[in-house]
Amino acid sequence: VLRDDFRQPPGDVVVAAGEPAVLECVPPRGHPEPSVSWKKNGVRVSDKDERLTIRGGKLMVASTQKSDAGVYVCVATNVVGERDSEPAELVVF
């Protein structure tokens, strides 16, 4: 089972360059419990970048750069399939 509605979709975030940013996401209820990943401008975000941490649905950017700005989507995945959240924009000024 994977429901359609995200318990908490990500919201837009505005930060100054160099500041940390957190995009929060609580995936829809599912069985098994869905895992969360993120896409930025349609491309899956890799946690190989040491500035990025994905933990418990949150995407944390340690020190934002202009290049981090963009449209982020939270993706909930389990064996049934995957659901994309509404997009949220990260603005870096």
Jmol script that loads the backbone (N, CA, C; Angstrom):
load data "model"
ATOM      1  N   VAL A   1       0.853  -1.188   0.000  1.00  0.00           N
ATOM      2  CA  VAL A   1       0.000   0.000   0.000  1.00  0.00           C
ATOM      3  C   VAL A   1       0.886   1.234   0.000  1.00  0.00           C
ATOM      4  N   LEU A   2       0.491   2.248  -0.771  1.00  0.00           N
ATOM      5  CA  LEU A   2       1.170   3.543  -0.721  1.00  0.00           C
ATOM      6  C   LEU A   2       0.115   4.602  -1.009  1.00  0.00           C
ATOM      7  N   ARG A   3      -0.234   5.356   0.014  1.00  0.00           N
ATOM      8  CA  ARG A   3      -1.275   6.376  -0.150  1.00  0.00           C
ATOM      9  C   ARG A   3      -0.767   7.540  -1.000  1.00  0.00           C
ATOM     10  N   ASP A   4      -1.712   8.351  -1.469  1.00  0.00           N
ATOM     11  CA  ASP A   4      -1.346   9.468  -2.354  1.00  0.00           C
ATOM     12  C   ASP A   4      -0.868  10.699  -1.596  1.00  0.00           C
ATOM     13  N   ASP A   5      -1.414  10.888  -0.393  1.00  0.00           N
ATOM     14  CA  ASP A   5      -1.193  12.166   0.278  1.00  0.00           C
ATOM     15  C   ASP A   5       0.029  12.152   1.188  1.00  0.00           C
ATOM     16  N   PHE A   6       0.910  13.108   0.940  1.00  0.00           N
ATOM     17  CA  PHE A   6       2.074  13.300   1.803  1.00  0.00           C
ATOM     18  C   PHE A   6       1.580  13.873   3.123  1.00  0.00           C
ATOM     19  N   ARG A   7       2.074  13.297   4.232  1.00  0.00           N
ATOM     20  CA  ARG A   7       1.672  13.814   5.541  1.00  0.00           C
ATOM     21  C   ARG A   7       2.217  15.221   5.728  1.00  0.00           C
ATOM     22  N   GLN A   8       3.406  15.488   5.180  1.00  0.00           N
ATOM     23  CA  GLN A   8       3.927  16.854   5.162  1.00  0.00           C
ATOM     24  C   GLN A   8       4.750  17.026   3.896  1.00  0.00           C
ATOM     25  N   PRO A   9       4.201  17.734   2.910  1.00  0.00           N
ATOM     26  CA  PRO A   9       4.999  18.000   1.711  1.00  0.00           C
ATOM     27  C   PRO A   9       6.017  19.094   2.017  1.00  0.00           C
ATOM     28  N   PRO A  10       7.106  19.145   1.265  1.00  0.00           N
ATOM     29  CA  PRO A  10       8.094  20.202   1.507  1.00  0.00           C
ATOM     30  C   PRO A  10       7.511  21.572   1.168  1.00  0.00           C
ATOM     31  N   GLY A  11       7.989  22.588   1.879  1.00  0.00           N
ATOM     32  CA  GLY A  11       7.573  23.970   1.597  1.00  0.00           C
ATOM     33  C   GLY A  11       8.745  24.751   1.037  1.00  0.00           C
ATOM     34  N   ASP A  12       8.443  25.884   0.426  1.00  0.00           N
ATOM     35  CA  ASP A  12       9.506  26.721  -0.127  1.00  0.00           C
ATOM     36  C   ASP A  12      10.423  27.214   0.993  1.00  0.00           C
ATOM     37  N   VAL A  13      11.721  27.328   0.676  1.00  0.00           N
ATOM     38  CA  VAL A  13      12.709  27.776   1.652  1.00  0.00           C
ATOM     39  C   VAL A  13      13.547  28.877   1.017  1.00  0.00           C
ATOM     40  N   VAL A  14      13.766  29.956   1.779  1.00  0.00           N
ATOM     41  CA  VAL A  14      14.604  31.055   1.309  1.00  0.00           C
ATOM     42  C   VAL A  14      15.735  31.220   2.305  1.00  0.00           C
ATOM     43  N   VAL A  15      16.977  31.146   1.821  1.00  0.00           N
ATOM     44  CA  VAL A  15      18.130  31.286   2.711  1.00  0.00           C
ATOM     45  C   VAL A  15      19.193  32.169   2.060  1.00  0.00           C
ATOM     46  N   ALA A  16      20.078  32.685   2.888  1.00  0.00           N
ATOM     47  CA  ALA A  16      21.241  33.412   2.391  1.00  0.00           C
ATOM     48  C   ALA A  16      22.342  32.403   2.076  1.00  0.00           C
ATOM     49  N   ALA A  17      23.124  32.682   1.044  1.00  0.00           N
ATOM     50  CA  ALA A  17      24.245  31.810   0.686  1.00  0.00           C
ATOM     51  C   ALA A  17      25.127  31.613   1.910  1.00  0.00           C
ATOM     52  N   GLY A  18      25.566  30.373   2.121  1.00  0.00           N
ATOM     53  CA  GLY A  18      26.413  30.054   3.261  1.00  0.00           C
ATOM     54  C   GLY A  18      25.629  29.577   4.472  1.00  0.00           C
ATOM     55  N   GLU A  19      24.333  29.853   4.497  1.00  0.00           N
ATOM     56  CA  GLU A  19      23.484  29.408   5.600  1.00  0.00           C
ATOM     57  C   GLU A  19      23.032  27.965   5.348  1.00  0.00           C
ATOM     58  N   PRO A  20      22.687  27.231   6.409  1.00  0.00           N
ATOM     59  CA  PRO A  20      22.113  25.904   6.198  1.00  0.00           C
ATOM     60  C   PRO A  20      20.656  26.001   5.755  1.00  0.00           C
ATOM     61  N   ALA A  21      20.202  25.021   5.008  1.00  0.00           N
ATOM     62  CA  ALA A  21      18.799  24.965   4.589  1.00  0.00           C
ATOM     63  C   ALA A  21      18.265  23.581   4.892  1.00  0.00           C
ATOM     64  N   VAL A  22      16.993  23.499   5.289  1.00  0.00           N
ATOM     65  CA  VAL A  22      16.356  22.215   5.552  1.00  0.00           C
ATOM     66  C   VAL A  22      15.029  22.161   4.812  1.00  0.00           C
ATOM     67  N   LEU A  23      14.877  21.140   3.975  1.00  0.00           N
ATOM     68  CA  LEU A  23      13.594  20.871   3.330  1.00  0.00           C
ATOM     69  C   LEU A  23      13.012  19.657   4.038  1.00  0.00           C
ATOM     70  N   GLU A  24      11.797  19.796   4.542  1.00  0.00           N
ATOM     71  CA  GLU A  24      11.191  18.710   5.318  1.00  0.00           C
ATOM     72  C   GLU A  24      10.133  17.992   4.515  1.00  0.00           C
ATOM     73  N   CYS A  25      10.041  16.688   4.727  1.00  0.00           N
ATOM     74  CA  CYS A  25       9.049  15.900   4.025  1.00  0.00           C
ATOM     75  C   CYS A  25       8.644  14.724   4.896  1.00  0.00           C
ATOM     76  N   VAL A  26       7.338  14.537   5.058  1.00  0.00           N
ATOM     77  CA  VAL A  26       6.840  13.336   5.720  1.00  0.00           C
ATOM     78  C   VAL A  26       6.049  12.570   4.668  1.00  0.00           C
ATOM     79  N   PRO A  27       6.537  11.388   4.281  1.00  0.00           N
ATOM     80  CA  PRO A  27       5.928  10.667   3.155  1.00  0.00           C
ATOM     81  C   PRO A  27       4.528  10.165   3.490  1.00  0.00           C
ATOM     82  N   PRO A  28       3.776   9.767   2.475  1.00  0.00           N
ATOM     83  CA  PRO A  28       2.452   9.193   2.735  1.00  0.00           C
ATOM     84  C   PRO A  28       2.597   7.910   3.551  1.00  0.00           C
ATOM     85  N   ARG A  29       1.525   7.526   4.226  1.00  0.00           N
ATOM     86  CA  ARG A  29       1.554   6.247   4.924  1.00  0.00           C
ATOM     87  C   ARG A  29       1.634   5.131   3.879  1.00  0.00           C
ATOM     88  N   GLY A  30       2.370   4.109   4.213  1.00  0.00           N
ATOM     89  CA  GLY A  30       2.491   2.990   3.287  1.00  0.00           C
ATOM     90  C   GLY A  30       2.893   1.735   4.020  1.00  0.00           C
ATOM     91  N   HIS A  31       2.721   0.618   3.361  1.00  0.00           N
ATOM     92  CA  HIS A  31       3.140  -0.653   3.936  1.00  0.00           C
ATOM     93  C   HIS A  31       3.807  -1.457   2.832  1.00  0.00           C
ATOM     94  N   PRO A  32       5.120  -1.721   2.880  1.00  0.00           N
ATOM     95  CA  PRO A  32       6.042  -1.270   3.934  1.00  0.00           C
ATOM     96  C   PRO A  32       6.214   0.249   3.931  1.00  0.00           C
ATOM     97  N   GLU A  33       6.695   0.768   5.056  1.00  0.00           N
ATOM     98  CA  GLU A  33       6.926   2.202   5.217  1.00  0.00           C
ATOM     99  C   GLU A  33       7.814   2.700   4.063  1.00  0.00           C
ATOM    100  N   PRO A  34       7.367   3.730   3.334  1.00  0.00           N
ATOM    101  CA  PRO A  34       8.161   4.186   2.184  1.00  0.00           C
ATOM    102  C   PRO A  34       9.479   4.849   2.591  1.00  0.00           C
ATOM    103  N   SER A  35      10.471   4.713   1.738  1.00  0.00           N
ATOM    104  CA  SER A  35      11.720   5.443   1.943  1.00  0.00           C
ATOM    105  C   SER A  35      11.611   6.758   1.184  1.00  0.00           C
ATOM    106  N   VAL A  36      12.406   7.730   1.601  1.00  0.00           N
ATOM    107  CA  VAL A  36      12.342   9.066   1.014  1.00  0.00           C
ATOM    108  C   VAL A  36      13.630   9.372   0.286  1.00  0.00           C
ATOM    109  N   SER A  37      13.493   9.852  -0.940  1.00  0.00           N
ATOM    110  CA  SER A  37      14.633  10.422  -1.648  1.00  0.00           C
ATOM    111  C   SER A  37      14.178  11.765  -2.205  1.00  0.00           C
ATOM    112  N   TRP A  38      15.092  12.478  -2.826  1.00  0.00           N
ATOM    113  CA  TRP A  38      14.788  13.819  -3.309  1.00  0.00           C
ATOM    114  C   TRP A  38      15.230  13.982  -4.748  1.00  0.00           C
ATOM    115  N   LYS A  39      14.517  14.838  -5.463  1.00  0.00           N
ATOM    116  CA  LYS A  39      14.936  15.229  -6.803  1.00  0.00           C
ATOM    117  C   LYS A  39      15.054  16.744  -6.839  1.00  0.00           C
ATOM    118  N   LYS A  40      16.092  17.211  -7.528  1.00  0.00           N
ATOM    119  CA  LYS A  40      16.264  18.647  -7.728  1.00  0.00           C
ATOM    120  C   LYS A  40      16.176  18.895  -9.222  1.00  0.00           C
ATOM    121  N   ASN A  41      15.243  19.746  -9.617  1.00  0.00           N
ATOM    122  CA  ASN A  41      15.023  20.040 -11.039  1.00  0.00           C
ATOM    123  C   ASN A  41      14.898  18.752 -11.846  1.00  0.00           C
ATOM    124  N   GLY A  42      14.215  17.761 -11.254  1.00  0.00           N
ATOM    125  CA  GLY A  42      13.950  16.510 -11.962  1.00  0.00           C
ATOM    126  C   GLY A  42      15.044  15.465 -11.884  1.00  0.00           C
ATOM    127  N   VAL A  43      16.172  15.804 -11.252  1.00  0.00           N
ATOM    128  CA  VAL A  43      17.305  14.868 -11.174  1.00  0.00           C
ATOM    129  C   VAL A  43      17.472  14.408  -9.726  1.00  0.00           C
ATOM    130  N   ARG A  44      17.637  13.102  -9.532  1.00  0.00           N
ATOM    131  CA  ARG A  44      17.763  12.577  -8.169  1.00  0.00           C
ATOM    132  C   ARG A  44      18.978  13.173  -7.472  1.00  0.00           C
ATOM    133  N   VAL A  45      18.760  13.584  -6.235  1.00  0.00           N
ATOM    134  CA  VAL A  45      19.823  14.184  -5.424  1.00  0.00           C
ATOM    135  C   VAL A  45      20.680  13.060  -4.849  1.00  0.00           C
ATOM    136  N   SER A  46      21.982  13.204  -4.990  1.00  0.00           N
ATOM    137  CA  SER A  46      22.898  12.200  -4.448  1.00  0.00           C
ATOM    138  C   SER A  46      23.388  12.668  -3.086  1.00  0.00           C
ATOM    139  N   ASP A  47      23.422  11.751  -2.104  1.00  0.00           N
ATOM    140  CA  ASP A  47      23.999  12.147  -0.822  1.00  0.00           C
ATOM    141  C   ASP A  47      25.510  11.894  -0.811  1.00  0.00           C
ATOM    142  N   LYS A  48      26.080  11.727  -1.994  1.00  0.00           N
ATOM    143  CA  LYS A  48      27.546  11.635  -2.091  1.00  0.00           C
ATOM    144  C   LYS A  48      28.156  13.011  -1.827  1.00  0.00           C
ATOM    145  N   ASP A  49      27.367  14.063  -2.096  1.00  0.00           N
ATOM    146  CA  ASP A  49      27.833  15.424  -1.827  1.00  0.00           C
ATOM    147  C   ASP A  49      27.865  15.613  -0.311  1.00  0.00           C
ATOM    148  N   GLU A  50      29.038  15.885   0.235  1.00  0.00           N
ATOM    149  CA  GLU A  50      29.173  15.919   1.695  1.00  0.00           C
ATOM    150  C   GLU A  50      28.405  17.096   2.314  1.00  0.00           C
ATOM    151  N   ARG A  51      27.966  18.064   1.532  1.00  0.00           N
ATOM    152  CA  ARG A  51      27.163  19.157   2.089  1.00  0.00           C
ATOM    153  C   ARG A  51      25.702  18.758   2.275  1.00  0.00           C
ATOM    154  N   LEU A  52      25.312  17.643   1.644  1.00  0.00           N
ATOM    155  CA  LEU A  52      23.912  17.229   1.693  1.00  0.00           C
ATOM    156  C   LEU A  52      23.719  16.023   2.604  1.00  0.00           C
ATOM    157  N   THR A  53      22.665  16.068   3.406  1.00  0.00           N
ATOM    158  CA  THR A  53      22.321  14.939   4.259  1.00  0.00           C
ATOM    159  C   THR A  53      20.837  14.667   4.098  1.00  0.00           C
ATOM    160  N   ILE A  54      20.484  13.410   3.878  1.00  0.00           N
ATOM    161  CA  ILE A  54      19.076  13.025   3.851  1.00  0.00           C
ATOM    162  C   ILE A  54      18.839  12.149   5.069  1.00  0.00           C
ATOM    163  N   ARG A  55      17.986  12.647   5.988  1.00  0.00           N
ATOM    164  CA  ARG A  55      17.754  11.879   7.207  1.00  0.00           C
ATOM    165  C   ARG A  55      16.291  11.994   7.611  1.00  0.00           C
ATOM    166  N   GLY A  56      15.622  10.879   7.719  1.00  0.00           N
ATOM    167  CA  GLY A  56      14.241  10.868   8.173  1.00  0.00           C
ATOM    168  C   GLY A  56      13.329  11.765   7.356  1.00  0.00           C
ATOM    169  N   GLY A  57      13.552  11.810   6.051  1.00  0.00           N
ATOM    170  CA  GLY A  57      12.690  12.616   5.199  1.00  0.00           C
ATOM    171  C   GLY A  57      13.182  14.034   4.995  1.00  0.00           C
ATOM    172  N   LYS A  58      14.113  14.478   5.845  1.00  0.00           N
ATOM    173  CA  LYS A  58      14.631  15.836   5.697  1.00  0.00           C
ATOM    174  C   LYS A  58      15.801  15.845   4.729  1.00  0.00           C
ATOM    175  N   LEU A  59      15.862  16.885   3.917  1.00  0.00           N
ATOM    176  CA  LEU A  59      17.044  17.137   3.095  1.00  0.00           C
ATOM    177  C   LEU A  59      17.732  18.340   3.715  1.00  0.00           C
ATOM    178  N   MET A  60      18.949  18.122   4.200  1.00  0.00           N
ATOM    179  CA  MET A  60      19.685  19.200   4.849  1.00  0.00           C
ATOM    180  C   MET A  60      20.879  19.590   4.004  1.00  0.00           C
ATOM    181  N   VAL A  61      21.000  20.897   3.763  1.00  0.00           N
ATOM    182  CA  VAL A  61      22.140  21.433   3.014  1.00  0.00           C
ATOM    183  C   VAL A  61      22.967  22.218   4.019  1.00  0.00           C
ATOM    184  N   ALA A  62      24.208  21.778   4.227  1.00  0.00           N
ATOM    185  CA  ALA A  62      25.032  22.347   5.300  1.00  0.00           C
ATOM    186  C   ALA A  62      25.348  23.820   5.053  1.00  0.00           C
ATOM    187  N   SER A  63      25.814  24.135   3.883  1.00  0.00           N
ATOM    188  CA  SER A  63      26.215  25.508   3.575  1.00  0.00           C
ATOM    189  C   SER A  63      25.749  25.789   2.153  1.00  0.00           C
ATOM    190  N   THR A  64      24.620  26.454   2.026  1.00  0.00           N
ATOM    191  CA  THR A  64      24.020  26.604   0.703  1.00  0.00           C
ATOM    192  C   THR A  64      24.883  27.455  -0.224  1.00  0.00           C
ATOM    193  N   GLN A  65      24.839  27.093  -1.477  1.00  0.00           N
ATOM    194  CA  GLN A  65      25.507  27.844  -2.531  1.00  0.00           C
ATOM    195  C   GLN A  65      24.447  28.221  -3.553  1.00  0.00           C
ATOM    196  N   LYS A  66      24.750  29.210  -4.374  1.00  0.00           N
ATOM    197  CA  LYS A  66      23.810  29.631  -5.416  1.00  0.00           C
ATOM    198  C   LYS A  66      23.356  28.436  -6.248  1.00  0.00           C
ATOM    199  N   SER A  67      24.266  27.494  -6.467  1.00  0.00           N
ATOM    200  CA  SER A  67      23.955  26.337  -7.317  1.00  0.00           C
ATOM    201  C   SER A  67      22.945  25.386  -6.686  1.00  0.00           C
ATOM    202  N   ASP A  68      22.695  25.539  -5.377  1.00  0.00           N
ATOM    203  CA  ASP A  68      21.709  24.675  -4.714  1.00  0.00           C
ATOM    204  C   ASP A  68      20.281  25.131  -4.990  1.00  0.00           C
ATOM    205  N   ALA A  69      20.125  26.365  -5.448  1.00  0.00           N
ATOM    206  CA  ALA A  69      18.788  26.887  -5.716  1.00  0.00           C
ATOM    207  C   ALA A  69      18.121  26.041  -6.789  1.00  0.00           C
ATOM    208  N   GLY A  70      16.813  25.878  -6.658  1.00  0.00           N
ATOM    209  CA  GLY A  70      16.093  25.102  -7.656  1.00  0.00           C
ATOM    210  C   GLY A  70      14.796  24.574  -7.093  1.00  0.00           C
ATOM    211  N   VAL A  71      14.178  23.696  -7.863  1.00  0.00           N
ATOM    212  CA  VAL A  71      12.896  23.118  -7.469  1.00  0.00           C
ATOM    213  C   VAL A  71      13.137  21.691  -6.978  1.00  0.00           C
ATOM    214  N   TYR A  72      12.726  21.432  -5.756  1.00  0.00           N
ATOM    215  CA  TYR A  72      12.955  20.135  -5.121  1.00  0.00           C
ATOM    216  C   TYR A  72      11.639  19.385  -4.966  1.00  0.00           C
ATOM    217  N   VAL A  73      11.694  18.073  -5.185  1.00  0.00           N
ATOM    218  CA  VAL A  73      10.534  17.215  -5.021  1.00  0.00           C
ATOM    219  C   VAL A  73      10.937  16.064  -4.112  1.00  0.00           C
ATOM    220  N   CYS A  74      10.088  15.779  -3.141  1.00  0.00           N
ATOM    221  CA  CYS A  74      10.295  14.654  -2.236  1.00  0.00           C
ATOM    222  C   CYS A  74       9.669  13.420  -2.887  1.00  0.00           C
ATOM    223  N   VAL A  75      10.420  12.314  -2.938  1.00  0.00           N
ATOM    224  CA  VAL A  75       9.935  11.091  -3.576  1.00  0.00           C
ATOM    225  C   VAL A  75       9.810   9.988  -2.525  1.00  0.00           C
ATOM    226  N   ALA A  76       8.604   9.467  -2.376  1.00  0.00           N
ATOM    227  CA  ALA A  76       8.360   8.355  -1.449  1.00  0.00           C
ATOM    228  C   ALA A  76       8.302   7.073  -2.269  1.00  0.00           C
ATOM    229  N   THR A  77       9.077   6.059  -1.858  1.00  0.00           N
ATOM    230  CA  THR A  77       9.164   4.823  -2.634  1.00  0.00           C
ATOM    231  C   THR A  77       8.985   3.606  -1.734  1.00  0.00           C
ATOM    232  N   ASN A  78       8.144   2.682  -2.155  1.00  0.00           N
ATOM    233  CA  ASN A  78       8.147   1.339  -1.553  1.00  0.00           C
ATOM    234  C   ASN A  78       7.872   0.333  -2.673  1.00  0.00           C
ATOM    235  N   VAL A  79       7.641  -0.920  -2.317  1.00  0.00           N
ATOM    236  CA  VAL A  79       7.512  -1.967  -3.342  1.00  0.00           C
ATOM    237  C   VAL A  79       6.333  -1.721  -4.282  1.00  0.00           C
ATOM    238  N   VAL A  80       5.326  -0.980  -3.812  1.00  0.00           N
ATOM    239  CA  VAL A  80       4.133  -0.725  -4.626  1.00  0.00           C
ATOM    240  C   VAL A  80       4.433   0.276  -5.740  1.00  0.00           C
ATOM    241  N   GLY A  81       5.307   1.226  -5.449  1.00  0.00           N
ATOM    242  CA  GLY A  81       5.617   2.238  -6.452  1.00  0.00           C
ATOM    243  C   GLY A  81       6.216   3.459  -5.808  1.00  0.00           C
ATOM    244  N   GLU A  82       6.092   4.598  -6.489  1.00  0.00           N
ATOM    245  CA  GLU A  82       6.602   5.818  -5.892  1.00  0.00           C
ATOM    246  C   GLU A  82       5.656   6.974  -6.150  1.00  0.00           C
ATOM    247  N   ARG A  83       5.724   7.948  -5.243  1.00  0.00           N
ATOM    248  CA  ARG A  83       4.901   9.145  -5.330  1.00  0.00           C
ATOM    249  C   ARG A  83       5.815  10.358  -5.218  1.00  0.00           C
ATOM    250  N   ASP A  84       5.535  11.363  -6.030  1.00  0.00           N
ATOM    251  CA  ASP A  84       6.256  12.632  -5.932  1.00  0.00           C
ATOM    252  C   ASP A  84       5.402  13.633  -5.164  1.00  0.00           C
ATOM    253  N   SER A  85       6.050  14.416  -4.305  1.00  0.00           N
ATOM    254  CA  SER A  85       5.337  15.471  -3.592  1.00  0.00           C
ATOM    255  C   SER A  85       5.119  16.652  -4.545  1.00  0.00           C
ATOM    256  N   GLU A  86       4.358  17.614  -4.062  1.00  0.00           N
ATOM    257  CA  GLU A  86       4.299  18.891  -4.759  1.00  0.00           C
ATOM    258  C   GLU A  86       5.707  19.486  -4.706  1.00  0.00           C
ATOM    259  N   PRO A  87       6.094  20.251  -5.736  1.00  0.00           N
ATOM    260  CA  PRO A  87       7.444  20.842  -5.723  1.00  0.00           C
ATOM    261  C   PRO A  87       7.597  21.965  -4.705  1.00  0.00           C
ATOM    262  N   ALA A  88       8.801  22.109  -4.195  1.00  0.00           N
ATOM    263  CA  ALA A  88       9.138  23.208  -3.290  1.00  0.00           C
ATOM    264  C   ALA A  88      10.362  23.902  -3.859  1.00  0.00           C
ATOM    265  N   GLU A  89      10.404  25.203  -3.714  1.00  0.00           N
ATOM    266  CA  GLU A  89      11.544  25.935  -4.275  1.00  0.00           C
ATOM    267  C   GLU A  89      12.519  26.332  -3.175  1.00  0.00           C
ATOM    268  N   LEU A  90      13.804  26.130  -3.470  1.00  0.00           N
ATOM    269  CA  LEU A  90      14.861  26.606  -2.591  1.00  0.00           C
ATOM    270  C   LEU A  90      15.455  27.835  -3.265  1.00  0.00           C
ATOM    271  N   VAL A  91      15.347  28.975  -2.573  1.00  0.00           N
ATOM    272  CA  VAL A  91      15.864  30.234  -3.100  1.00  0.00           C
ATOM    273  C   VAL A  91      17.084  30.604  -2.283  1.00  0.00           C
ATOM    274  N   VAL A  92      18.198  30.879  -2.953  1.00  0.00           N
ATOM    275  CA  VAL A  92      19.449  31.260  -2.282  1.00  0.00           C
ATOM    276  C   VAL A  92      19.812  32.671  -2.735  1.00  0.00           C
ATOM    277  N   PHE A  93      19.888  33.575  -1.762  1.00  0.00           N
ATOM    278  CA  PHE A  93      20.236  34.963  -2.131  1.00  0.00           C
ATOM    279  C   PHE A  93      21.548  35.384  -1.528  1.00  0.00           C
TER     280      PHE A  93
END
end "model"
wireframe off; spacefill off
backbone 0.3
color backbone group
